[in-house]
Structure formats: C-alpha cells, structure tokens
Amino acid sequence: MPSAVAAMIEKDAGYQTAHVPARLNGAARVSAPEVVDRIPNIDHRFGDGRAEILGIAITDDDGNEVSMLNPATAIVVRISVVSKSEVRQPVIGFMLRNHLGVDFAGTNTARESVELPPMSAVDIYTVDFHVEIPTLYASTFSFSPAIADGTLHQYAMCDWIDNAIALPMARSEAQIYGQMHLPCRVEVNARLAGRTTSQETYS
C-alpha cells in the first residue's frame, strides 16, 4: 500500500444479479447477492494475489450507475472481491484521488468498524460504501479499490488497483475557496464593556 495510504490508516488505527465470472470455471461459492465484475481502468495493480478485485461501480442510492459526481449528494461505492485462497481478516476499501494523483480521502471496512467474515477459496464478497460527497471543486476524481488481510495496524495487501474508475465533479453553484466547502454555521458574538451583547445566528 502506498506510504501516504499506510500513514492515513495507521493514523485512524439490482446492479447485476449474482453471477460467477467465467474465469472461475463455475467453481465459485457466491456469497454476495449482487456482484460487480467490471473494472473500467487499471493504471497499476499489485498485491500477493490471495484475493482480487472483481469490479467496482459508483451508483446512486437506487443502484443506478452515475457518470458524474454532484456536490453535496450521496453515492454508493460498490466493490466486489473474490478470494483465491484463505483470507482470515479481509479488509475492503478504496482511496479517492484528485486530478493530480494526490490521495484526497479514503476508507475501508476496518476503519468503519465493520468486521468481515474470513474468506475461503473462491468466496465472493460485495461491499457497499454509502458516501456523502461534500461540495468539492470541479475536477476529476478517481477511485482505487483494494482488499487486504489483517488489521488497521498490520496487514498484507492482496490486491490494489490504481485509478480503477474516474468521474468528473460537477461545478457547484456557490464559489469554492480552496479544495472544498466546509459545512458550517456562522454566529456573530460581540463583547462590550465586559458584557456579551445579544447574539445573532446566520444560517
């Protein structure tokens, strides 16, 4: 796993009806009710091969694949994986990168306190990450899915795909200063002669 991703992890210490990919020769024991088997792009891939990413899709809450990210909306990052041998502590997640290739944000099942059951050979899991997209600057963002075996503190990477899918971010109606708009509430508070005047809140 890239050092920046590892540092972040240590710091934080239907789409399609289920089907079996042909390359598994019908031997798979499908665990997931829905399976994604499409990877739009592979810039680089690495891992020990004990499990691999089958596919990734970005959808809305109704399961419809999206072609653009909209500010302040909800998306589902759906990742399907298959084990080639035993994976005792599977951790599935993704990294979000900006147009410069900088790791922007990311999460995984362990980070979200979701413990997945151990995987036997040819088990297939699908994990849905329900994500609230903040108001970001208009650009292109890519999703890099991964599956590892271990914990937040110690793990072995099974499969990581750089920039498996990239989507543009729609322009926000409001001006954005910097990289994103932070949701906030503004209160005006003035202190005069040791007394606090009436406080006004602006929403």
N, C-alpha and C positions, 0 to 999 in steps of 0.2 A: 504494500500500500504506500502511495506517495507520502513523503515525510510530513507535508502540511496536513494531510488527512489523518495520519497517525497522531500528530500533535493535538489535533482537534478532539480525536477520540479519547486520548489519554486525559485531556482537559475535562471532558464531560464525564471521564472514568465512570342475455348475456353478450361480454366482448367476443368470446367464442366458446362454444360448448366444449367440455373437456375432450381432448383427443390426444393420441400418442404420436409424437413425431416419428416419421418413417425411419430415421437413423437408429431408433431404439429397437427396431425389428419386432415390435409388438410385445416386448418383454416388460414394459414399464408398469408399475403399480401406481396409477394416478391417484395422488392424494388430494389434489385441488379440484374443485368443481368447475373452475374456468382456468384455461391455460393460454398464455400468450407465447407464440412461437416465432415472432418476427423481431429481428434486430436491424433497425434501419441503417446503422452505420457502425463500423469498428475501426477506430483510429489506431488502437493498440490494445492488446489483450494479454493478461498474464495471470498466473496462479498455478497451484500444484495439480489442478485437474481433477481433484476428487469430487467436485461438483462444478456445474457450469450454468451460466445464464442461458435460459431458453429464449427469452424475449422480454421486451419492455414496451409499455404503451402509456401514453398520457391521455386521460379521459376526463370528462366532466362527471358530476355525481350520478348521472344517469347511464354511465358507461359508454357514452359517445366519444370517439377519439377526437381530440382537438388539434387544430393546426396552428393555433396561436395562443399565447398566454395573455390574459387580460388582467390589468391591475386590480387588486382587492377582490379576487374571486377565488373559488375553491376548485382544486383539481385532484385527481387521483393518479398517483404514480403506481402503476401495476407492474410487478416484476415476477416472472416465473423462473424457477430454477429446477434442475434435475441433478440427483446425486449419482455418481459413478461408482462410489464405494461408501463406506460408513462415514458420516459426518456427525459427530457426537453432540456438538453445540453449534448448530447453524445460526449464523447472523447474516441477515439480508439487509441491504441498504443501498443508498445512492448518494452521489455527490453532484451538486449543482454548480456549474461553472459559467463565467461570463464570456463575452466575446474575445477577451484577451487570454482565455485559458486559465484564469485565476479561480481557485476554489472559492465559491461565493457562500455556499451553505450546504449542509448535508445532514442526513440522519440515518439511523438503522434500527432494526428491531430491538437490539440490546439497549440502545440509547433511549428508546421509547418504553423500556421495561416490559417488552413482550418476549417471553421465552418460547422459542420454537422447539417442538419435539425432535429428538435425534432422527437423522435420516439414514435409512438403509439404502442399499444399491437400487438404483432406478426409481426412487421415490421422487415425486414431483410436487413442489410447493408453489403456491402463488400468494404473494403478499401485496396488499393494497395500502399505500400510504396516502391518507387524506390530508392534503396540504392546503393551508390558506396562503395564497400568493399575496405578498404585500404590494404596495404601489412602487414599482421599480422603474428605473429609467428605461427608455425604449432601446432595446438592443436584442441580441440573440443569446439564449442561454441553453446549455447542453446538460444532459443527464447522463451520469456514468454509474451504472448499476454494478453491484458486487455481492458476492457471497463468501463468507469466511467461516472458519471453525474455531471457536474459542469464546473469549470474553472481551469486554472493552479494554482490559489491561493486557491481555495476552491472546494472540490469535494467529492462525495460519491462513493466508489468503488462498482460497480455492479458485476463484475466477473474478476478474475485474475487467470491465470493458470501458475504455476511454471514449466519451462522447458518443454514446450509443444512439441518442436521439437529440436533435437540436430544434428549438422552437423560438420564433421571434416574440418579443414582448410588445404588446400594443402600446401606443403612446397614451399617457394619462391626460385627462382634460386639464388637470391642475399642473402648474410648474413644479418640477422636482429639483431640489438643490442637493447636489451630490449624487449618491447612487440609489437612494430610496427615500420615501417619505415615512417618517415615524408617526404612527397614530398618537395623538396627544390631546390634552385638554389645557387650555390657557386660562389662568386666573390672574387678575390684577390685584396686587396687595400693596398698599402704601402705609408707611408708618410715620406719623407726625406727632411731635412733642410727646413721645413715649406712648402714644395711643395708636391702635390699629383702626384705620378707617373702615368703612363698610367695604366689603369685598365683592367684586363683580366677577362673574364667571362667563366666559365666552365659549360657545360650542360651535 
